[in-house]
Amino acid sequence: MLVYVTRKVHFNAAHRMHNPAWSDERNAEVFGPCNNANWHGHNYELEVTAVGTPDPDTGYVLDLGRLRDLIEERILKKVDHRNLNLDVDFMQGIIPSSENFVVAIWRELETGLPAGSRLYSIRLYETPRNFVEYRGE
C-alpha cells in the first residue's frame, strides 16, 4: 500500500534568463523581458511529494515535520529572497529556468528523506498558471 504525502511552501526569488554563450541580441530575442539585466522575480510555490508505505507503529509515510525541516534547511534558507543566478550554490552555472530549477531542487532533497520513503515528485509554480513537475526521471 503506497501513500503519497505532500508539503507545500512559498518563497520569493529573483533571476535572469541569460545564456552567456549567446549575444545580447540573441538572449533578448529568446528570453524577452525575462532577460532583463536588472533581474525579475517570482512568488514561487513548491510542492514536494514523497511516497512510501505507512509505518505500522506511527501510521506515517514520514513525519511531515521532518519533511518541512528538510525543505527549510536544504532549499528555503538558500533561495528565499535570493537571486538564483548569484546567491544559490546549487544553481551556479545553470540557466535558472523553472525546468532546471526543479531538477536542482530534487537533487538537493533526494538524499534527505528517511528510510521507508522516497521522493515521488516536485512541482514548482513560477506563477499560478505556469508550473513544472519533475519525478526524477
VMD Tcl script that builds the backbone (N, CA, C; Angstrom):
set m [mol new atoms 411]
animate dup $m
set s [atomselect $m all]
$s set {name element resname resid chain x y z} {
  {N N MET 1 A 0.851 -1.176 0.000}
  {CA C MET 1 A 0.000 0.000 0.000}
  {C C MET 1 A 0.892 1.233 0.000}
  {N N LEU 2 A 0.904 1.968 -1.110}
  {CA C LEU 2 A 1.686 3.197 -1.195}
  {C C LEU 2 A 0.785 4.397 -0.932}
  {N N VAL 3 A 1.320 5.333 -0.148}
  {CA C VAL 3 A 0.610 6.568 0.164}
  {C C VAL 3 A 1.538 7.724 -0.192}
  {N N TYR 4 A 0.960 8.774 -0.762}
  {CA C TYR 4 A 1.702 9.958 -1.194}
  {C C TYR 4 A 1.400 11.103 -0.227}
  {N N VAL 5 A 2.437 11.734 0.286}
  {CA C VAL 5 A 2.270 12.879 1.187}
  {C C VAL 5 A 2.994 14.078 0.593}
  {N N THR 6 A 2.393 15.259 0.750}
  {CA C THR 6 A 2.926 16.456 0.109}
  {C C THR 6 A 3.046 17.586 1.115}
  {N N ARG 7 A 4.133 18.326 1.015}
  {CA C ARG 7 A 4.345 19.561 1.762}
  {C C ARG 7 A 4.428 20.688 0.743}
  {N N LYS 8 A 3.698 21.773 0.996}
  {CA C LYS 8 A 3.686 22.935 0.108}
  {C C LYS 8 A 4.311 24.116 0.840}
  {N N VAL 9 A 5.208 24.837 0.154}
  {CA C VAL 9 A 5.863 26.015 0.727}
  {C C VAL 9 A 5.869 27.140 -0.301}
  {N N HIS 10 A 6.144 28.322 0.173}
  {CA C HIS 10 A 6.175 29.522 -0.657}
  {C C HIS 10 A 7.522 30.224 -0.445}
  {N N PHE 11 A 8.059 30.800 -1.517}
  {CA C PHE 11 A 9.257 31.630 -1.382}
  {C C PHE 11 A 9.310 32.622 -2.531}
  {N N ASN 12 A 10.124 33.633 -2.358}
  {CA C ASN 12 A 10.320 34.659 -3.382}
  {C C ASN 12 A 11.772 34.598 -3.823}
  {N N ALA 13 A 11.996 34.739 -5.112}
  {CA C ALA 13 A 13.365 34.752 -5.615}
  {C C ALA 13 A 13.413 35.501 -6.944}
  {N N ALA 14 A 14.586 36.037 -7.232}
  {CA C ALA 14 A 14.824 36.738 -8.495}
  {C C ALA 14 A 15.751 35.894 -9.366}
  {N N HIS 15 A 15.684 36.157 -10.670}
  {CA C HIS 15 A 16.615 35.506 -11.589}
  {C C HIS 15 A 16.649 36.285 -12.899}
  {N N ARG 16 A 17.580 35.889 -13.725}
  {CA C ARG 16 A 17.676 36.424 -15.085}
  {C C ARG 16 A 17.887 35.245 -16.019}
  {N N MET 17 A 17.045 35.148 -17.017}
  {CA C MET 17 A 17.226 34.129 -18.038}
  {C C MET 17 A 18.261 34.660 -19.025}
  {N N HIS 18 A 19.417 34.025 -19.050}
  {CA C HIS 18 A 20.525 34.522 -19.870}
  {C C HIS 18 A 21.494 33.384 -20.147}
  {N N ASN 19 A 21.810 33.198 -21.418}
  {CA C ASN 19 A 22.808 32.209 -21.813}
  {C C ASN 19 A 24.082 32.974 -22.151}
  {N N PRO 20 A 25.134 32.845 -21.335}
  {CA C PRO 20 A 26.353 33.623 -21.564}
  {C C PRO 20 A 27.070 33.291 -22.878}
  {N N ALA 21 A 26.743 32.176 -23.491}
  {CA C ALA 21 A 27.354 31.800 -24.765}
  {C C ALA 21 A 26.725 32.547 -25.944}
  {N N TRP 22 A 25.599 33.215 -25.708}
  {CA C TRP 22 A 24.889 33.925 -26.766}
  {C C TRP 22 A 25.152 35.426 -26.703}
  {N N SER 23 A 24.872 36.085 -27.807}
  {CA C SER 23 A 24.954 37.551 -27.856}
  {C C SER 23 A 23.800 38.152 -27.047}
  {N N ASP 24 A 23.944 39.429 -26.706}
  {CA C ASP 24 A 22.858 40.120 -26.017}
  {C C ASP 24 A 21.591 40.115 -26.865}
  {N N GLU 25 A 21.758 40.258 -28.166}
  {CA C GLU 25 A 20.605 40.280 -29.071}
  {C C GLU 25 A 19.872 38.935 -29.061}
  {N N ARG 26 A 20.627 37.858 -29.132}
  {CA C ARG 26 A 20.016 36.521 -29.133}
  {C C ARG 26 A 19.300 36.244 -27.810}
  {N N ASN 27 A 19.940 36.612 -26.686}
  {CA C ASN 27 A 19.306 36.447 -25.384}
  {C C ASN 27 A 17.999 37.225 -25.308}
  {N N ALA 28 A 18.005 38.458 -25.788}
  {CA C ALA 28 A 16.795 39.283 -25.758}
  {C C ALA 28 A 15.706 38.671 -26.642}
  {N N GLU 29 A 16.114 38.142 -27.783}
  {CA C GLU 29 A 15.154 37.528 -28.710}
  {C C GLU 29 A 14.504 36.276 -28.105}
  {N N VAL 30 A 15.318 35.429 -27.491}
  {CA C VAL 30 A 14.813 34.159 -26.962}
  {C C VAL 30 A 14.076 34.342 -25.626}
  {N N PHE 31 A 14.639 35.128 -24.726}
  {CA C PHE 31 A 14.099 35.220 -23.376}
  {C C PHE 31 A 13.219 36.446 -23.131}
  {N N GLY 32 A 13.201 37.405 -24.068}
  {CA C GLY 32 A 12.348 38.583 -23.930}
  {C C GLY 32 A 12.589 39.317 -22.626}
  {N N PRO 33 A 11.515 39.761 -21.957}
  {CA C PRO 33 A 11.688 40.532 -20.723}
  {C C PRO 33 A 12.314 39.728 -19.579}
  {N N CYS 34 A 12.328 38.412 -19.687}
  {CA C CYS 34 A 12.964 37.586 -18.656}
  {C C CYS 34 A 14.486 37.691 -18.709}
  {N N ASN 35 A 14.995 38.350 -19.743}
  {CA C ASN 35 A 16.429 38.580 -19.882}
  {C C ASN 35 A 16.837 39.944 -19.323}
  {N N ASN 36 A 15.954 40.637 -18.676}
  {CA C ASN 36 A 16.246 41.964 -18.119}
  {C C ASN 36 A 17.543 41.930 -17.313}
  {N N ALA 37 A 18.477 42.801 -17.659}
  {CA C ALA 37 A 19.782 42.839 -16.988}
  {C C ALA 37 A 19.653 43.168 -15.506}
  {N N ASN 38 A 18.546 43.758 -15.098}
  {CA C ASN 38 A 18.332 44.100 -13.693}
  {C C ASN 38 A 17.471 43.075 -12.966}
  {N N TRP 39 A 17.292 41.880 -13.571}
  {CA C TRP 39 A 16.610 40.759 -12.957}
  {C C TRP 39 A 15.099 40.955 -12.921}
  {N N HIS 40 A 14.408 39.928 -12.570}
  {CA C HIS 40 A 12.974 39.966 -12.285}
  {C C HIS 40 A 12.696 38.851 -11.277}
  {N N GLY 41 A 11.542 38.912 -10.614}
  {CA C GLY 41 A 11.290 37.960 -9.548}
  {C C GLY 41 A 9.966 37.249 -9.666}
  {N N HIS 42 A 9.824 36.218 -8.848}
  {CA C HIS 42 A 8.605 35.415 -8.805}
  {C C HIS 42 A 8.244 35.095 -7.360}
  {N N ASN 43 A 6.968 34.899 -7.141}
  {CA C ASN 43 A 6.445 34.365 -5.890}
  {C C ASN 43 A 6.200 32.884 -6.139}
  {N N TYR 44 A 7.207 32.079 -5.861}
  {CA C TYR 44 A 7.154 30.650 -6.164}
  {C C TYR 44 A 6.325 29.881 -5.140}
  {N N GLU 45 A 5.689 28.825 -5.593}
  {CA C GLU 45 A 5.078 27.811 -4.746}
  {C C GLU 45 A 5.778 26.494 -5.078}
  {N N LEU 46 A 6.124 25.755 -4.052}
  {CA C LEU 46 A 6.833 24.496 -4.221}
  {C C LEU 46 A 6.066 23.395 -3.497}
  {N N GLU 47 A 5.766 22.315 -4.209}
  {CA C GLU 47 A 5.119 21.146 -3.614}
  {C C GLU 47 A 6.079 19.970 -3.715}
  {N N VAL 48 A 6.395 19.392 -2.572}
  {CA C VAL 48 A 7.291 18.238 -2.517}
  {C C VAL 48 A 6.463 17.039 -2.065}
  {N N THR 49 A 6.413 16.013 -2.909}
  {CA C THR 49 A 5.628 14.820 -2.611}
  {C C THR 49 A 6.553 13.629 -2.419}
  {N N ALA 50 A 6.350 12.943 -1.308}
  {CA C ALA 50 A 7.076 11.708 -1.014}
  {C C ALA 50 A 6.085 10.554 -1.058}
  {N N VAL 51 A 6.611 9.368 -1.257}
  {CA C VAL 51 A 5.769 8.172 -1.326}
  {C C VAL 51 A 6.394 7.075 -0.467}
  {N N GLY 52 A 5.536 6.255 0.105}
  {CA C GLY 52 A 6.014 5.128 0.890}
  {C C GLY 52 A 4.850 4.364 1.479}
  {N N THR 53 A 5.186 3.365 2.246}
  {CA C THR 53 A 4.191 2.572 2.955}
  {C C THR 53 A 4.105 3.092 4.382}
  {N N PRO 54 A 2.923 3.358 4.869}
  {CA C PRO 54 A 2.813 3.850 6.243}
  {C C PRO 54 A 3.447 2.891 7.250}
  {N N ASP 55 A 4.198 3.461 8.171}
  {CA C ASP 55 A 4.821 2.687 9.240}
  {C C ASP 55 A 3.717 2.098 10.134}
  {N N PRO 56 A 3.779 0.814 10.459}
  {CA C PRO 56 A 2.713 0.220 11.271}
  {C C PRO 56 A 2.646 0.793 12.690}
  {N N ASP 57 A 3.745 1.335 13.192}
  {CA C ASP 57 A 3.759 1.878 14.549}
  {C C ASP 57 A 3.271 3.313 14.630}
  {N N THR 58 A 3.484 4.101 13.558}
  {CA C THR 58 A 3.113 5.525 13.597}
  {C C THR 58 A 1.972 5.867 12.657}
  {N N GLY 59 A 1.816 5.074 11.603}
  {CA C GLY 59 A 0.850 5.403 10.558}
  {C C GLY 59 A 1.393 6.394 9.548}
  {N N TYR 60 A 2.621 6.869 9.751}
  {CA C TYR 60 A 3.245 7.859 8.863}
  {C C TYR 60 A 4.008 7.203 7.720}
  {N N VAL 61 A 3.940 7.815 6.541}
  {CA C VAL 61 A 4.918 7.532 5.489}
  {C C VAL 61 A 6.231 8.175 5.911}
  {N N LEU 62 A 6.142 9.412 6.371}
  {CA C LEU 62 A 7.225 10.120 7.030}
  {C C LEU 62 A 6.597 11.248 7.823}
  {N N ASP 63 A 7.268 11.649 8.849}
  {CA C ASP 63 A 6.799 12.750 9.679}
  {C C ASP 63 A 6.861 14.024 8.837}
  {N N LEU 64 A 5.712 14.663 8.619}
  {CA C LEU 64 A 5.689 15.871 7.790}
  {C C LEU 64 A 6.507 16.999 8.400}
  {N N GLY 65 A 6.718 16.976 9.697}
  {CA C GLY 65 A 7.625 17.946 10.322}
  {C C GLY 65 A 9.052 17.753 9.849}
  {N N ARG 66 A 9.438 16.510 9.658}
  {CA C ARG 66 A 10.778 16.220 9.118}
  {C C ARG 66 A 10.911 16.693 7.677}
  {N N LEU 67 A 9.855 16.486 6.897}
  {CA C LEU 67 A 9.871 16.963 5.511}
  {C C LEU 67 A 9.931 18.482 5.487}
  {N N ARG 68 A 9.138 19.135 6.339}
  {CA C ARG 68 A 9.176 20.597 6.445}
  {C C ARG 68 A 10.597 21.082 6.760}
  {N N ASP 69 A 11.236 20.463 7.753}
  {CA C ASP 69 A 12.581 20.875 8.157}
  {C C ASP 69 A 13.601 20.642 7.047}
  {N N LEU 70 A 13.474 19.536 6.319}
  {CA C LEU 70 A 14.387 19.235 5.210}
  {C C LEU 70 A 14.270 20.298 4.122}
  {N N ILE 71 A 13.038 20.655 3.758}
  {CA C ILE 71 A 12.823 21.682 2.732}
  {C C ILE 71 A 13.360 23.022 3.209}
  {N N GLU 72 A 13.110 23.351 4.460}
  {CA C GLU 72 A 13.600 24.616 5.021}
  {C C GLU 72 A 15.120 24.688 4.971}
  {N N GLU 73 A 15.770 23.630 5.432}
  {CA C GLU 73 A 17.231 23.624 5.545}
  {C C GLU 73 A 17.930 23.569 4.184}
  {N N ARG 74 A 17.469 22.698 3.301}
  {CA C ARG 74 A 18.185 22.479 2.044}
  {C C ARG 74 A 17.740 23.387 0.895}
  {N N ILE 75 A 16.526 23.965 1.006}
  {CA C ILE 75 A 16.021 24.778 -0.102}
  {C C ILE 75 A 15.717 26.205 0.352}
  {N N LEU 76 A 14.757 26.382 1.237}
  {CA C LEU 76 A 14.267 27.725 1.549}
  {C C LEU 76 A 15.343 28.651 2.097}
  {N N LYS 77 A 16.190 28.173 2.973}
  {CA C LYS 77 A 17.259 29.031 3.514}
  {C C LYS 77 A 18.209 29.500 2.425}
  {N N LYS 78 A 18.295 28.757 1.346}
  {CA C LYS 78 A 19.212 29.106 0.262}
  {C C LYS 78 A 18.567 29.959 -0.823}
  {N N VAL 79 A 17.235 29.837 -1.025}
  {CA C VAL 79 A 16.615 30.501 -2.176}
  {C C VAL 79 A 15.679 31.656 -1.827}
  {N N ASP 80 A 15.097 31.654 -0.638}
  {CA C ASP 80 A 14.092 32.670 -0.316}
  {C C ASP 80 A 14.722 34.063 -0.240}
  {N N HIS 81 A 14.146 34.986 -0.995}
  {CA C HIS 81 A 14.629 36.365 -1.109}
  {C C HIS 81 A 16.085 36.413 -1.577}
  {N N ARG 82 A 16.395 35.548 -2.526}
  {CA C ARG 82 A 17.743 35.473 -3.098}
  {C C ARG 82 A 17.667 35.610 -4.611}
  {N N ASN 83 A 18.834 35.786 -5.197}
  {CA C ASN 83 A 18.988 35.822 -6.640}
  {C C ASN 83 A 19.495 34.440 -7.061}
  {N N LEU 84 A 18.715 33.718 -7.842}
  {CA C LEU 84 A 19.083 32.355 -8.222}
  {C C LEU 84 A 20.384 32.313 -9.001}
  {N N ASN 85 A 20.644 33.326 -9.810}
  {CA C ASN 85 A 21.866 33.352 -10.610}
  {C C ASN 85 A 23.110 33.580 -9.751}
  {N N LEU 86 A 22.989 34.409 -8.718}
  {CA C LEU 86 A 24.155 34.865 -7.972}
  {C C LEU 86 A 24.335 34.235 -6.596}
  {N N ASP 87 A 23.243 33.954 -5.908}
  {CA C ASP 87 A 23.315 33.620 -4.483}
  {C C ASP 87 A 23.164 32.144 -4.143}
  {N N VAL 88 A 22.662 31.340 -5.056}
  {CA C VAL 88 A 22.266 29.964 -4.714}
  {C C VAL 88 A 23.335 28.982 -5.197}
  {N N ASP 89 A 23.986 28.325 -4.235}
  {CA C ASP 89 A 25.109 27.453 -4.582}
  {C C ASP 89 A 24.731 26.364 -5.569}
  {N N PHE 90 A 23.584 25.748 -5.406}
  {CA C PHE 90 A 23.237 24.626 -6.279}
  {C C PHE 90 A 22.703 25.059 -7.647}
  {N N MET 91 A 22.648 26.372 -7.901}
  {CA C MET 91 A 22.230 26.873 -9.213}
  {C C MET 91 A 23.380 27.517 -9.980}
  {N N GLN 92 A 24.568 27.502 -9.434}
  {CA C GLN 92 A 25.703 28.136 -10.091}
  {C C GLN 92 A 26.004 27.470 -11.441}
  {N N GLY 93 A 26.129 28.306 -12.478}
  {CA C GLY 93 A 26.437 27.812 -13.813}
  {C C GLY 93 A 25.262 27.181 -14.540}
  {N N ILE 94 A 24.063 27.312 -13.982}
  {CA C ILE 94 A 22.864 26.716 -14.574}
  {C C ILE 94 A 21.900 27.832 -14.949}
  {N N ILE 95 A 21.376 27.817 -16.168}
  {CA C ILE 95 A 20.346 28.793 -16.543}
  {C C ILE 95 A 19.130 28.512 -15.667}
  {N N PRO 96 A 18.657 29.515 -14.899}
  {CA C PRO 96 A 17.628 29.251 -13.898}
  {C C PRO 96 A 16.194 29.216 -14.426}
  {N N SER 97 A 15.982 28.433 -15.474}
  {CA C SER 97 A 14.607 28.182 -15.920}
  {C C SER 97 A 13.907 27.366 -14.838}
  {N N SER 98 A 12.607 27.377 -14.841}
  {CA C SER 98 A 11.869 26.549 -13.877}
  {C C SER 98 A 12.204 25.075 -14.061}
  {N N GLU 99 A 12.426 24.670 -15.306}
  {CA C GLU 99 A 12.763 23.276 -15.594}
  {C C GLU 99 A 14.084 22.882 -14.934}
  {N N ASN 100 A 15.108 23.722 -15.099}
  {CA C ASN 100 A 16.398 23.429 -14.472}
  {C C ASN 100 A 16.324 23.550 -12.955}
  {N N PHE 101 A 15.569 24.526 -12.477}
  {CA C PHE 101 A 15.447 24.776 -11.048}
  {C C PHE 101 A 14.786 23.596 -10.332}
  {N N VAL 102 A 13.727 23.036 -10.891}
  {CA C VAL 102 A 13.040 21.929 -10.221}
  {C C VAL 102 A 13.933 20.686 -10.155}
  {N N VAL 103 A 14.751 20.455 -11.173}
  {CA C VAL 103 A 15.680 19.314 -11.148}
  {C C VAL 103 A 16.747 19.544 -10.081}
  {N N ALA 104 A 17.246 20.769 -9.981}
  {CA C ALA 104 A 18.257 21.086 -8.970}
  {C C ALA 104 A 17.684 20.930 -7.555}
  {N N ILE 105 A 16.441 21.331 -7.352}
  {CA C ILE 105 A 15.788 21.152 -6.050}
  {C C ILE 105 A 15.692 19.669 -5.720}
  {N N TRP 106 A 15.280 18.869 -6.679}
  {CA C TRP 106 A 15.208 17.411 -6.485}
  {C C TRP 106 A 16.550 16.878 -5.984}
  {N N ARG 107 A 17.615 17.266 -6.646}
  {CA C ARG 107 A 18.948 16.766 -6.281}
  {C C ARG 107 A 19.333 17.164 -4.861}
  {N N GLU 108 A 18.895 18.327 -4.427}
  {CA C GLU 108 A 19.176 18.780 -3.065}
  {C C GLU 108 A 18.401 17.983 -2.024}
  {N N LEU 109 A 17.214 17.534 -2.374}
  {CA C LEU 109 A 16.336 16.866 -1.401}
  {C C LEU 109 A 16.418 15.348 -1.401}
  {N N GLU 110 A 16.801 14.744 -2.517}
  {CA C GLU 110 A 16.609 13.296 -2.680}
  {C C GLU 110 A 17.337 12.449 -1.654}
  {N N THR 111 A 18.433 12.898 -1.105}
  {CA C THR 111 A 19.166 12.075 -0.138}
  {C C THR 111 A 18.741 12.331 1.301}
  {N N GLY 112 A 17.809 13.251 1.519}
  {CA C GLY 112 A 17.470 13.612 2.886}
  {C C GLY 112 A 16.266 12.933 3.494}
  {N N LEU 113 A 15.542 12.167 2.727}
  {CA C LEU 113 A 14.343 11.529 3.262}
  {C C LEU 113 A 14.703 10.293 4.088}
  {N N PRO 114 A 13.925 10.039 5.134}
  {CA C PRO 114 A 14.213 8.868 5.965}
  {C C PRO 114 A 13.905 7.559 5.240}
  {N N ALA 115 A 14.489 6.497 5.736}
  {CA C ALA 115 A 14.232 5.161 5.187}
  {C C ALA 115 A 12.731 4.888 5.205}
  {N N GLY 116 A 12.270 4.214 4.172}
  {CA C GLY 116 A 10.858 3.879 4.072}
  {C C GLY 116 A 10.064 4.858 3.222}
  {N N SER 117 A 10.702 5.954 2.823}
  {CA C SER 117 A 10.041 6.915 1.937}
  {C C SER 117 A 11.040 7.369 0.886}
  {N N ARG 118 A 10.507 7.898 -0.192}
  {CA C ARG 118 A 11.360 8.428 -1.256}
  {C C ARG 118 A 10.614 9.560 -1.948}
  {N N LEU 119 A 11.360 10.418 -2.625}
  {CA C LEU 119 A 10.710 11.468 -3.397}
  {C C LEU 119 A 9.886 10.860 -4.509}
  {N N TYR 120 A 8.719 11.410 -4.730}
  {CA C TYR 120 A 7.883 11.000 -5.850}
  {C C TYR 120 A 7.838 12.085 -6.910}
  {N N SER 121 A 7.574 13.325 -6.483}
  {CA C SER 121 A 7.528 14.423 -7.442}
  {C C SER 121 A 7.793 15.742 -6.740}
  {N N ILE 122 A 8.253 16.683 -7.540}
  {CA C ILE 122 A 8.389 18.063 -7.091}
  {C C ILE 122 A 7.704 18.920 -8.135}
  {N N ARG 123 A 6.788 19.737 -7.672}
  {CA C ARG 123 A 6.061 20.655 -8.549}
  {C C ARG 123 A 6.429 22.070 -8.127}
  {N N LEU 124 A 6.842 22.872 -9.106}
  {CA C LEU 124 A 7.271 24.244 -8.855}
  {C C LEU 124 A 6.409 25.190 -9.679}
  {N N TYR 125 A 5.683 26.060 -8.989}
  {CA C TYR 125 A 4.853 27.072 -9.644}
  {C C TYR 125 A 5.647 28.368 -9.727}
  {N N GLU 126 A 5.869 28.838 -10.942}
  {CA C GLU 126 A 6.501 30.138 -11.146}
  {C C GLU 126 A 5.439 31.237 -11.058}
  {N N THR 127 A 4.262 30.938 -11.555}
  {CA C THR 127 A 3.082 31.789 -11.439}
  {C C THR 127 A 1.914 30.855 -11.137}
  {N N PRO 128 A 0.756 31.385 -10.776}
  {CA C PRO 128 A -0.383 30.484 -10.534}
  {C C PRO 128 A -0.778 29.646 -11.750}
  {N N ARG 129 A -0.420 30.091 -12.950}
  {CA C ARG 129 A -0.813 29.366 -14.162}
  {C C ARG 129 A 0.342 28.624 -14.845}
  {N N ASN 130 A 1.571 28.867 -14.414}
  {CA C ASN 130 A 2.732 28.229 -15.046}
  {C C ASN 130 A 3.507 27.432 -14.005}
  {N N PHE 131 A 3.626 26.123 -14.249}
  {CA C PHE 131 A 4.366 25.288 -13.319}
  {C C PHE 131 A 5.050 24.157 -14.060}
  {N N VAL 132 A 6.042 23.594 -13.394}
  {CA C VAL 132 A 6.759 22.424 -13.910}
  {C C VAL 132 A 6.724 21.340 -12.843}
  {N N GLU 133 A 6.851 20.115 -13.290}
  {CA C GLU 133 A 6.872 18.990 -12.358}
  {C C GLU 133 A 7.993 18.043 -12.759}
  {N N TYR 134 A 8.699 17.522 -11.759}
  {CA C TYR 134 A 9.793 16.583 -12.019}
  {C C TYR 134 A 9.607 15.374 -11.126}
  {N N ARG 135 A 9.858 14.198 -11.701}
  {CA C ARG 135 A 9.711 12.939 -10.965}
  {C C ARG 135 A 10.998 12.113 -10.961}
  {N N GLY 136 A 12.118 12.771 -11.115}
  {CA C GLY 136 A 13.390 12.076 -11.003}
  {C C GLY 136 A 13.774 11.223 -12.176}
  {N N GLU 137 A 13.156 11.440 -13.315}
  {CA C GLU 137 A 13.412 10.592 -14.490}
  {C C GLU 137 A 14.395 11.248 -15.426}
}
mol reanalyze $m
mol bondsrecalc $m
mol representation Tube
mol addrep $m
